[in-house]
Amino acid sequence: MAFTFFFRDDQILTQAVQKLVPMVMGRTNIHILNAGCAMGMETYTFAIILAEHMGKFALRNVKIHAIDIDNENVDFGKTVTEAVYHKDHLERLPEGFLEKYFTPIGDNVHYRVIEHLRALVNFQKYDLLSLKPLRSDYSMIICKNVLLHFNYEQRLDVLSMYHDMLLPGGLLVMENTQSMPEELKGKYRKMLDYAQLHEKI
Ligand SMILES: C[S@@+](CC[C@H](N)C(=O)[O-])C[C@H]1O[C@@H](n2cnc3c(N)ncnc32)[C@H](O)[C@@H]1O
């Protein structure tokens, strides 16, 4: 079972959303990749933060592509798509968000993400190390706590692939303990001194 939780690294996700929203306003097809989404807690955390910063109408133009290798025999895809979580997993939600973004499913211990957010997300089983770009029009790639599983060469390959997958000016978000390898510094510009938010050059 992958280690993940709702509102993990929410500060960097919020900062990323604050950069993203003015950049994509007015666009009708906005694609986001959530790489290594695990059971979808990160995916729906991002969807909630986006909903807090974007009007309901504009949000309909967003598609969040959640991918994972699903290498631990857990049906990540089903979890991400159904978006049902035990209440114990929802304890870190900011106040008011449980009522706003989830509905109880009847047993009083499980809650489902509201349809409006579920509709934004699709899941695909995918191995990043296949190095086959999924699309080349992502406005943002969120890849947190995944690259640490790879060796240095694999990290370089995946980050180069992300460069090919992003639109010009597209954003890449990593966890704060990750850093951009020297070899790729001509491809990305770091946007914040204190966080791993990078813009494609
Ligand atoms: C520690 S979890 C991080 C989950 C989430 N991103 C977060 O930060 O909370 C790492 C995830 O990366 C996925 N992963 C590892 N290797 C992968 C690969 N080659 N392709 C796609 N996903 C991979 C794992 O299956 C796992 O779900």
The ligand as a Gaussian input file, in Angstrom:
#p B3LYP/6-31G(d) Opt

LIG

0 1
 C        4.852000       7.252000      -2.088000
 S        3.580000       7.123000      -3.290000
 C        3.259000       8.864000      -3.546000
 C        1.789000       9.128000      -3.758000
 C        1.461000      10.607000      -3.967000
 N        2.076000      11.119000      -5.164000
 C        1.846000      11.429000      -2.767000
 O        2.791000      12.223000      -2.858000
 O        1.204000      11.285000      -1.718000
 C        4.485000       6.694000      -4.768000
 C        3.604000       6.213000      -5.905000
 O        4.396000       6.150000      -7.102000
 C        3.985000       5.010000      -7.828000
 N        5.037000       4.588000      -8.765000
 C        6.244000       4.046000      -8.460000
 N        6.908000       3.745000      -9.592000
 C        6.128000       4.120000     -10.634000
 C        6.267000       4.057000     -12.059000
 N        7.360000       3.515000     -12.627000
 N        5.253000       4.528000     -12.832000
 C        4.140000       5.041000     -12.260000
 N        3.943000       5.126000     -10.922000
 C        4.925000       4.675000     -10.114000
 C        3.725000       3.974000      -6.726000
 O        2.912000       2.894000      -7.209000
 C        3.032000       4.821000      -5.661000
 O        1.643000       4.829000      -5.803000

